[in-house]
Amino acid sequence: KAFVTWMTEDNKVFSFLTPVTEDITLIAKMKDYIKPTGLAYANPSYEIYVKENKSLPAVVTPGNTTETIMYESSDPSIFSVDNKGVVTGLKEGTATLTAKVEGLTAITTVTVKEKTVTGLTIQEGNSYRIAKGKSAVLHPVIVPEDATNKTITFKSGNWIRVSQRGNESGFFGCTF
């Protein structure tokens, strides 16, 4: 069993879907058909983050097979997958990633997680003095920078510290 690939004179694969605007020469190249005998994922499950792209290609044997692997997500709202096995996390959840080639099937589980905030600091430092009756704008710094949910809620506390000079400085509580 063999198949033909049509090549242009400059040795590029020609697609018959490409519009032709001038005369071209096509060369037929014969390739032996190599039937796949195995298809598998390296791991039974994977974890990725929302908005992350991760290459999760299935491995076909023999490695020189001429067939193309087709990929599918069981829930495209959780993650998408392209024709090379690159998965993109869309929202939290778990779904299966299926690869198929010549009657062979490989399945793995993909869990998509939110990248959670692990820390929060204020650009202005660990503490900030606010004079009585004054206000200030504080600039939060979220760690990691690429956290998925960056919603911060500042809550004012009733915490007042009086220095030895009698100056009052307000402190705030922060939750996220």
DAMO-V944684 format. One record per run of one state. SS is the DSSP state (h for helix, s for strand, l for the rest). FROM is the first residue (numbers start at 1). LEN is the number of residues. If there is no record, write none. Layout:
BEGIN
ss | from | len
SS | FROM | LEN
SS | FROM | LEN
END
This chain:
BEGIN
ss | from | len
l | 1 | 1
s | 2 | 7
l | 9 | 4
s | 13 | 1
l | 14 | 12
s | 26 | 7
l | 33 | 5
s | 38 | 3
l | 41 | 4
s | 45 | 6
l | 51 | 2
s | 53 | 3
l | 56 | 3
s | 59 | 3
l | 62 | 8
s | 70 | 4
l | 74 | 5
s | 79 | 3
l | 82 | 4
s | 86 | 4
l | 90 | 3
s | 93 | 9
l | 102 | 2
s | 104 | 10
l | 114 | 5
s | 119 | 4
l | 123 | 8
s | 131 | 1
l | 132 | 8
s | 140 | 4
l | 144 | 9
s | 153 | 10
l | 163 | 5
s | 168 | 8
l | 176 | 1
END
